[in-house]
Each structure stands twice: as C-alpha cells, then as structure tokens.
Amino acid sequence: MTPDALSIVVPIRNEVGSVDEFYRRVEALGLADCLIFVDNASTDGTLARLAALPRGQVIRHATNEGWGASVRDGIAASRSTSIVLIDGDLEYPPEAIPRLLAALERHPVVYGSRFCGPRPPEMPLARRLGNAVMSRFYNLLYGQRTTDFATGMKGMRREAAPWQRLRLNGWEHGAEIAVLVAFAGNRIGEIAVDYSPRQSGRSKMRHVREAVKVIGYLLWFRVHGAAAMLGEEKTATDKHR
C-alpha cells in the first residue's frame, strides 16, 4: 500500500526502547513507507533512532506540544485516503493494521477495542472502570456503541469528518475526534485487538485527571452543538448510520 492510500500516524515521545521493534513489525507488513512519526520533543534518544530508520517520515516538535498536537500534525502531513493512528509503545499490535483497514471498507471510522475480545485486557481495574465510564458517557450523549473510547489505535477515512477542525493539544483530543465523527453523522465501528502492557518506559498519561477533562469536553461539545464545532462543514461528509 502506498502513502497516497494510507498514512500511519505515530505520535511518540521518549520511546527509545520500543521504536526499533515497532518499525520492524510495520516493515514486515510492507507498510513502512506509510509511516509518519511525530516526535514530541523526546529527550531519551528516540529522535536519533527515528532519524536512522530507512523509510517513513519524521516530524519533530522542538517543545512538548501535547499528544493531540502530534496527532493533528500527523494528520495534516498526510495526503492519504485512509489514516491509522497508533501509539509507538507496542501496547497495540501493528499486526492488527490490516484488519483495521479491512474494517474501514465497511465503516468510515474504526476503533481497535481492547474490550470486545474473548479476554479482558491486562490492565488495572481502575483503568478498566474509567474507560467503561467514558465509553458509556460518550455513547449516551452521542448515540454510539463504542466499547473502548480511550483506545490508542484508530482508523479513519479522510472524508469521514473535517479533521482540519481538530484543535485540542492534550490527551483530550480523543474526545474531539470522537465528537467530530458523531457530529459528521457517522458511527464508529470496532475490531478486537490484543493489548500488551508496555515493557519499557512509562505511560505519560495521568488517567484520573485526563478522564475528568474528557468528560468535561464531551459535555461542552454536546451543549454547544455541531454548529460550533463544524460550522458550515456540518453536512459536507457522507452519513453512515
């Protein structure tokens, strides 16, 4: 698959212990040319490892601009008809990307869910409960049926929503993406993905604080409505209810 058909956007910060393996696994799928790494001011040698990779594009943030800013800049740099967002820490398997792309033929947006497989993911109970609360809250407000609102692996068609309207810089960008999809009249599909707790480095997310922020943004967008978020582009995308 060519970069015109697919972009794999990888926001990354201080993942020197996983970036080489992540690249090898994507390269084994024949998709290394589609990679767009957005390095968010890494300080541990990640950027040097990215610069040594033979394929793919690297965008550098000189300062920590936030995870959402990395996602936004990666999407803006892509020119493909399909976009995959995936973290570079190997918690989500790159080998699931082909299944994600197959599901995109049926759905405009697809989430890789850690919770719709045969076994619950290996993560603390508090994180599982927090994700369940956010997922159900989003579903209630926006008429969706997601099981993993906070997933770090997503696929989307370029025409599914006006991605250029993304504005949030932090972890709350996940709420903005999900709301854009709903306000554009689309429903999120899901595939089951295996989840592997990180083997190196540490999570940058502060889960309780970020969950509270996400719920606040979901309420704010719901109150202010689609017109405030989409403007005149509200009816520009196809509907796939």
Short mmCIF file of the C-alpha atoms (twelve columns), coordinates in Angstrom:
data_MODEL
# 
_entry.id   MODEL 
# 
loop_
_atom_site.group_PDB 
_atom_site.id 
_atom_site.type_symbol 
_atom_site.label_atom_id 
_atom_site.label_alt_id 
_atom_site.label_comp_id 
_atom_site.label_asym_id 
_atom_site.label_seq_id 
_atom_site.Cartn_x 
_atom_site.Cartn_y 
_atom_site.Cartn_z 
_atom_site.pdbx_PDB_model_num 
ATOM 1   C CA . MET A 1   0.000   0.000   0.000  1 
ATOM 2   C CA . THR A 2   1.299   3.469   -0.882 1 
ATOM 3   C CA . PRO A 3   1.338   6.671   1.193  1 
ATOM 4   C CA . ASP A 4   -1.384  8.020   -1.113 1 
ATOM 5   C CA . ALA A 5   -3.684  5.253   0.091  1 
ATOM 6   C CA . LEU A 6   -2.591  5.008   3.725  1 
ATOM 7   C CA . SER A 7   -0.842  7.079   6.372  1 
ATOM 8   C CA . ILE A 8   0.130   5.507   9.693  1 
ATOM 9   C CA . VAL A 9   0.437   8.394   12.140 1 
ATOM 10  C CA . VAL A 10  2.524   7.562   15.212 1 
ATOM 11  C CA . PRO A 11  2.697   10.210  17.959 1 
ATOM 12  C CA . ILE A 12  5.755   9.383   20.009 1 
ATOM 13  C CA . ARG A 13  7.721   10.730  22.967 1 
ATOM 14  C CA . ASN A 14  10.576  9.033   24.804 1 
ATOM 15  C CA . GLU A 15  10.050  5.536   23.399 1 
ATOM 16  C CA . VAL A 16  13.648  4.648   22.555 1 
ATOM 17  C CA . GLY A 17  13.095  1.144   23.943 1 
ATOM 18  C CA . SER A 18  10.287  0.267   21.509 1 
ATOM 19  C CA . VAL A 19  10.701  2.325   18.341 1 
ATOM 20  C CA . ASP A 20  13.016  -0.096  16.502 1 
ATOM 21  C CA . GLU A 21  10.782  -3.106  17.123 1 
ATOM 22  C CA . PHE A 22  7.702   -1.096  16.221 1 
ATOM 23  C CA . TYR A 23  9.303   -0.145  12.909 1 
ATOM 24  C CA . ARG A 24  10.401  -3.714  12.147 1 
ATOM 25  C CA . ARG A 25  6.896   -5.022  12.701 1 
ATOM 26  C CA . VAL A 26  5.341   -2.380  10.439 1 
ATOM 27  C CA . GLU A 27  8.022   -3.014  7.823  1 
ATOM 28  C CA . ALA A 28  7.168   -6.741  7.920  1 
ATOM 29  C CA . LEU A 29  3.639   -5.764  6.877  1 
ATOM 30  C CA . GLY A 30  5.022   -3.895  3.863  1 
ATOM 31  C CA . LEU A 31  3.762   -0.575  5.252  1 
ATOM 32  C CA . ALA A 32  6.942   1.241   6.337  1 
ATOM 33  C CA . ASP A 33  6.601   3.832   3.557  1 
ATOM 34  C CA . CYS A 34  3.262   4.869   5.062  1 
ATOM 35  C CA . LEU A 35  4.693   5.802   8.475  1 
ATOM 36  C CA . ILE A 36  4.528   9.355   9.792  1 
ATOM 37  C CA . PHE A 37  6.236   9.633   13.174 1 
ATOM 38  C CA . VAL A 38  5.576   12.823  15.132 1 
ATOM 39  C CA . ASP A 39  8.249   13.151  17.801 1 
ATOM 40  C CA . ASN A 40  7.001   15.320  20.639 1 
ATOM 41  C CA . ALA A 41  10.318  16.682  21.939 1 
ATOM 42  C CA . SER A 42  11.807  13.361  23.047 1 
ATOM 43  C CA . THR A 43  14.803  13.588  25.362 1 
ATOM 44  C CA . ASP A 44  15.924  9.930   25.519 1 
ATOM 45  C CA . GLY A 45  17.387  9.238   22.079 1 
ATOM 46  C CA . THR A 46  14.095  8.430   20.333 1 
ATOM 47  C CA . LEU A 47  14.637  11.124  17.724 1 
ATOM 48  C CA . ALA A 48  18.054  9.714   16.805 1 
ATOM 49  C CA . ARG A 49  16.526  6.261   16.341 1 
ATOM 50  C CA . LEU A 50  13.781  7.724   14.166 1 
ATOM 51  C CA . ALA A 51  16.338  9.565   12.036 1 
ATOM 52  C CA . ALA A 52  18.161  6.266   11.412 1 
ATOM 53  C CA . LEU A 53  15.080  4.475   10.048 1 
ATOM 54  C CA . PRO A 54  15.333  3.830   6.301  1 
ATOM 55  C CA . ARG A 55  11.705  4.640   5.486  1 
ATOM 56  C CA . GLY A 56  8.895   6.786   6.718  1 
ATOM 57  C CA . GLN A 57  8.521   10.455  7.547  1 
ATOM 58  C CA . VAL A 58  9.541   12.139  10.800 1 
ATOM 59  C CA . ILE A 59  8.038   15.377  12.092 1 
ATOM 60  C CA . ARG A 60  9.806   16.962  15.042 1 
ATOM 61  C CA . HIS A 61  8.337   19.115  17.801 1 
ATOM 62  C CA . ALA A 62  11.082  21.138  19.439 1 
ATOM 63  C CA . THR A 63  8.965   21.507  22.596 1 
ATOM 64  C CA . ASN A 64  6.325   19.290  24.187 1 
ATOM 65  C CA . GLU A 65  3.192   20.432  22.371 1 
ATOM 66  C CA . GLY A 66  0.936   17.636  23.620 1 
ATOM 67  C CA . TRP A 67  -0.312  14.327  22.301 1 
ATOM 68  C CA . GLY A 68  -3.246  15.889  20.491 1 
ATOM 69  C CA . ALA A 69  -0.955  18.324  18.683 1 
ATOM 70  C CA . SER A 70  1.138   15.381  17.496 1 
ATOM 71  C CA . VAL A 71  -1.934  13.600  16.156 1 
ATOM 72  C CA . ARG A 72  -3.157  16.770  14.468 1 
ATOM 73  C CA . ASP A 73  0.197   17.493  12.815 1 
ATOM 74  C CA . GLY A 74  0.480   13.909  11.611 1 
ATOM 75  C CA . ILE A 75  -2.955  14.028  10.012 1 
ATOM 76  C CA . ALA A 76  -2.154  17.408  8.439  1 
ATOM 77  C CA . ALA A 77  1.050   15.995  6.929  1 
ATOM 78  C CA . SER A 78  -0.713  13.025  5.358  1 
ATOM 79  C CA . ARG A 79  -2.299  13.012  1.910  1 
ATOM 80  C CA . SER A 80  -3.851  9.566   2.033  1 
ATOM 81  C CA . THR A 81  -7.418  8.371   1.714  1 
ATOM 82  C CA . SER A 82  -7.102  6.283   4.904  1 
ATOM 83  C CA . ILE A 83  -5.366  7.184   8.162  1 
ATOM 84  C CA . VAL A 84  -4.353  4.912   11.023 1 
ATOM 85  C CA . LEU A 85  -3.447  6.346   14.421 1 
ATOM 86  C CA . ILE A 86  -1.390  4.046   16.629 1 
ATOM 87  C CA . ASP A 87  0.870   4.570   19.620 1 
ATOM 88  C CA . GLY A 88  4.520   3.626   19.211 1 
ATOM 89  C CA . ASP A 89  4.888   1.866   22.562 1 
ATOM 90  C CA . LEU A 90  3.718   -1.554  21.263 1 
ATOM 91  C CA . GLU A 91  0.754   -1.718  23.614 1 
ATOM 92  C CA . TYR A 92  -1.291  -2.129  20.433 1 
ATOM 93  C CA . PRO A 93  -0.054  -4.654  17.845 1 
ATOM 94  C CA . PRO A 94  0.897   -3.222  14.451 1 
ATOM 95  C CA . GLU A 95  -0.173  -6.603  13.029 1 
ATOM 96  C CA . ALA A 96  -3.802  -5.504  13.578 1 
ATOM 97  C CA . ILE A 97  -3.464  -2.717  10.993 1 
ATOM 98  C CA . PRO A 98  -4.573  -4.893  8.015  1 
ATOM 99  C CA . ARG A 99  -7.733  -5.909  9.914  1 
ATOM 100 C CA . LEU A 100 -8.356  -2.270  10.759 1 
ATOM 101 C CA . LEU A 101 -8.074  -1.357  7.067  1 
ATOM 102 C CA . ALA A 102 -10.433 -4.178  6.082  1 
ATOM 103 C CA . ALA A 103 -12.989 -2.852  8.567  1 
ATOM 104 C CA . LEU A 104 -12.595 0.642   7.076  1 
ATOM 105 C CA . GLU A 105 -14.146 -0.729  3.893  1 
ATOM 106 C CA . ARG A 106 -17.383 -1.144  5.877  1 
ATOM 107 C CA . HIS A 107 -17.146 1.724   8.374  1 
ATOM 108 C CA . PRO A 108 -15.909 5.323   7.987  1 
ATOM 109 C CA . VAL A 109 -14.105 5.157   11.356 1 
ATOM 110 C CA . VAL A 110 -12.879 2.057   13.207 1 
ATOM 111 C CA . TYR A 111 -11.534 1.773   16.743 1 
ATOM 112 C CA . GLY A 112 -9.267  -1.043  17.893 1 
ATOM 113 C CA . SER A 113 -11.067 -2.194  21.028 1 
ATOM 114 C CA . ARG A 114 -9.312  -3.905  23.911 1 
ATOM 115 C CA . PHE A 115 -12.659 -4.870  25.409 1 
ATOM 116 C CA . CYS A 116 -14.621 -6.706  22.706 1 
ATOM 117 C CA . GLY A 117 -12.297 -9.730  22.505 1 
ATOM 118 C CA . PRO A 118 -12.652 -13.044 24.331 1 
ATOM 119 C CA . ARG A 119 -10.472 -11.976 27.297 1 
ATOM 120 C CA . PRO A 120 -10.368 -8.737  29.321 1 
ATOM 121 C CA . PRO A 121 -7.155  -6.762  28.827 1 
ATOM 122 C CA . GLU A 122 -4.338  -6.917  31.335 1 
ATOM 123 C CA . MET A 123 -4.690  -3.540  32.996 1 
ATOM 124 C CA . PRO A 124 -5.573  -2.199  36.456 1 
ATOM 125 C CA . LEU A 125 -9.225  -2.373  37.441 1 
ATOM 126 C CA . ALA A 126 -9.408  1.399   37.926 1 
ATOM 127 C CA . ARG A 127 -8.363  1.978   34.303 1 
ATOM 128 C CA . ARG A 128 -10.887 -0.539  33.014 1 
ATOM 129 C CA . LEU A 129 -13.667 1.088   35.006 1 
ATOM 130 C CA . GLY A 130 -12.622 4.586   33.938 1 
ATOM 131 C CA . ASN A 131 -12.661 3.611   30.295 1 
ATOM 132 C CA . ALA A 132 -16.065 1.972   30.715 1 
ATOM 133 C CA . VAL A 133 -17.465 5.167   32.250 1 
ATOM 134 C CA . MET A 134 -16.098 7.349   29.428 1 
ATOM 135 C CA . SER A 135 -17.317 4.932   26.766 1 
ATOM 136 C CA . ARG A 136 -20.837 4.760   28.165 1 
ATOM 137 C CA . PHE A 137 -20.997 8.509   28.720 1 
ATOM 138 C CA . TYR A 138 -19.939 9.162   25.126 1 
ATOM 139 C CA . ASN A 139 -22.374 6.571   23.795 1 
ATOM 140 C CA . LEU A 140 -25.240 8.112   25.770 1 
ATOM 141 C CA . LEU A 141 -24.543 11.661  24.625 1 
ATOM 142 C CA . TYR A 142 -23.703 10.912  21.001 1 
ATOM 143 C CA . GLY A 143 -25.677 7.803   20.041 1 
ATOM 144 C CA . GLN A 144 -22.685 5.497   19.597 1 
ATOM 145 C CA . ARG A 145 -21.844 1.947   20.713 1 
ATOM 146 C CA . THR A 146 -18.138 2.041   21.460 1 
ATOM 147 C CA . THR A 147 -16.572 -0.313  23.978 1 
ATOM 148 C CA . ASP A 148 -13.133 1.354   24.121 1 
ATOM 149 C CA . PHE A 149 -13.410 5.130   23.971 1 
ATOM 150 C CA . ALA A 150 -9.809  5.610   25.139 1 
ATOM 151 C CA . THR A 151 -8.154  3.277   22.637 1 
ATOM 152 C CA . GLY A 152 -4.799  4.317   21.210 1 
ATOM 153 C CA . MET A 153 -5.471  2.624   17.858 1 
ATOM 154 C CA . LYS A 154 -7.920  4.114   15.376 1 
ATOM 155 C CA . GLY A 155 -8.558  4.057   11.641 1 
ATOM 156 C CA . MET A 156 -10.454 6.676   9.690  1 
ATOM 157 C CA . ARG A 157 -11.295 7.605   6.159  1 
ATOM 158 C CA . ARG A 158 -10.182 11.088  5.225  1 
ATOM 159 C CA . GLU A 159 -13.702 12.077  4.187  1 
ATOM 160 C CA . ALA A 160 -15.298 10.747  7.397  1 
ATOM 161 C CA . ALA A 161 -15.020 14.093  9.232  1 
ATOM 162 C CA . PRO A 162 -13.381 17.523  8.819  1 
ATOM 163 C CA . TRP A 163 -10.161 16.573  10.591 1 
ATOM 164 C CA . GLN A 164 -8.703  20.019  9.920  1 
ATOM 165 C CA . ARG A 165 -11.010 21.311  12.659 1 
ATOM 166 C CA . LEU A 166 -9.115  19.450  15.380 1 
ATOM 167 C CA . ARG A 167 -7.823  21.984  17.914 1 
ATOM 168 C CA . LEU A 168 -7.120  20.310  21.268 1 
ATOM 169 C CA . ASN A 169 -3.474  19.639  22.141 1 
ATOM 170 C CA . GLY A 170 -3.599  17.183  25.045 1 
ATOM 171 C CA . TRP A 171 -4.972  13.713  25.706 1 
ATOM 172 C CA . GLU A 172 -8.473  15.154  25.420 1 
ATOM 173 C CA . HIS A 173 -8.016  15.120  21.644 1 
ATOM 174 C CA . GLY A 174 -9.650  11.672  21.795 1 
ATOM 175 C CA . ALA A 175 -12.904 13.334  22.830 1 
ATOM 176 C CA . GLU A 176 -12.595 15.833  19.981 1 
ATOM 177 C CA . ILE A 177 -12.056 13.091  17.399 1 
ATOM 178 C CA . ALA A 178 -14.996 11.067  18.696 1 
ATOM 179 C CA . VAL A 179 -17.304 14.091  18.724 1 
ATOM 180 C CA . LEU A 180 -16.260 15.118  15.205 1 
ATOM 181 C CA . VAL A 181 -17.182 11.645  13.991 1 
ATOM 182 C CA . ALA A 182 -20.590 11.767  15.669 1 
ATOM 183 C CA . PHE A 183 -21.407 15.311  14.547 1 
ATOM 184 C CA . ALA A 184 -20.458 14.373  10.970 1 
ATOM 185 C CA . GLY A 185 -23.230 11.757  11.124 1 
ATOM 186 C CA . ASN A 186 -21.011 8.681   11.258 1 
ATOM 187 C CA . ARG A 187 -20.972 5.655   13.525 1 
ATOM 188 C CA . ILE A 188 -17.753 4.171   14.888 1 
ATOM 189 C CA . GLY A 189 -17.053 0.528   14.045 1 
ATOM 190 C CA . GLU A 190 -14.743 -1.666  16.113 1 
ATOM 191 C CA . ILE A 191 -12.386 -4.589  15.800 1 
ATOM 192 C CA . ALA A 192 -10.941 -6.562  18.707 1 
ATOM 193 C CA . VAL A 193 -7.229  -6.017  19.313 1 
ATOM 194 C CA . ASP A 194 -4.830  -7.621  21.771 1 
ATOM 195 C CA . TYR A 195 -3.356  -5.331  24.370 1 
ATOM 196 C CA . SER A 196 0.133   -5.724  25.823 1 
ATOM 197 C CA . PRO A 197 1.171   -3.565  28.778 1 
ATOM 198 C CA . ARG A 198 4.283   -1.594  27.936 1 
ATOM 199 C CA . GLN A 199 7.589   -3.376  28.519 1 
ATOM 200 C CA . SER A 200 9.778   -0.265  28.614 1 
ATOM 201 C CA . GLY A 201 9.418   3.391   29.521 1 
ATOM 202 C CA . ARG A 202 6.366   4.638   31.363 1 
ATOM 203 C CA . SER A 203 2.960   5.972   30.483 1 
ATOM 204 C CA . LYS A 204 2.739   9.754   30.051 1 
ATOM 205 C CA . MET A 205 -0.962  9.813   30.855 1 
ATOM 206 C CA . ARG A 206 -2.407  10.838  34.222 1 
ATOM 207 C CA . HIS A 207 -5.542  8.750   33.947 1 
ATOM 208 C CA . VAL A 208 -7.903  10.213  36.565 1 
ATOM 209 C CA . ARG A 209 -7.170  13.827  35.666 1 
ATOM 210 C CA . GLU A 210 -7.462  13.180  31.944 1 
ATOM 211 C CA . ALA A 211 -10.708 11.217  32.338 1 
ATOM 212 C CA . VAL A 212 -12.277 14.171  34.153 1 
ATOM 213 C CA . LYS A 213 -11.132 16.531  31.394 1 
ATOM 214 C CA . VAL A 214 -12.501 14.243  28.689 1 
ATOM 215 C CA . ILE A 215 -15.927 14.054  30.339 1 
ATOM 216 C CA . GLY A 216 -15.939 17.842  30.617 1 
ATOM 217 C CA . TYR A 217 -15.178 18.247  26.926 1 
ATOM 218 C CA . LEU A 218 -17.839 15.716  25.935 1 
ATOM 219 C CA . LEU A 219 -20.396 17.759  27.867 1 
ATOM 220 C CA . TRP A 220 -19.135 21.061  26.446 1 
ATOM 221 C CA . PHE A 221 -19.359 19.876  22.855 1 
ATOM 222 C CA . ARG A 222 -22.814 18.409  23.456 1 
ATOM 223 C CA . VAL A 223 -24.127 21.657  24.937 1 
ATOM 224 C CA . HIS A 224 -22.661 23.878  22.239 1 
ATOM 225 C CA . GLY A 225 -23.688 21.576  19.422 1 
ATOM 226 C CA . ALA A 226 -22.407 20.671  15.988 1 
ATOM 227 C CA . ALA A 227 -22.603 24.194  14.575 1 
ATOM 228 C CA . ALA A 228 -19.941 25.463  16.987 1 
ATOM 229 C CA . MET A 229 -17.591 22.620  16.064 1 
ATOM 230 C CA . LEU A 230 -18.239 22.054  12.375 1 
ATOM 231 C CA . GLY A 231 -19.610 25.351  11.143 1 
ATOM 232 C CA . GLU A 232 -20.706 25.212  7.533  1 
ATOM 233 C CA . GLU A 233 -18.965 21.865  7.029  1 
ATOM 234 C CA . LYS A 234 -21.537 20.001  9.136  1 
ATOM 235 C CA . THR A 235 -23.251 18.477  6.103  1 
ATOM 236 C CA . ALA A 236 -20.140 18.014  3.959  1 
ATOM 237 C CA . THR A 237 -19.483 14.363  4.846  1 
ATOM 238 C CA . ASP A 238 -21.374 11.206  3.955  1 
ATOM 239 C CA . LYS A 239 -23.593 9.675   6.599  1 
ATOM 240 C CA . HIS A 240 -23.173 6.039   7.539  1 
ATOM 241 C CA . ARG A 241 -25.759 5.350   10.206 1 
# 
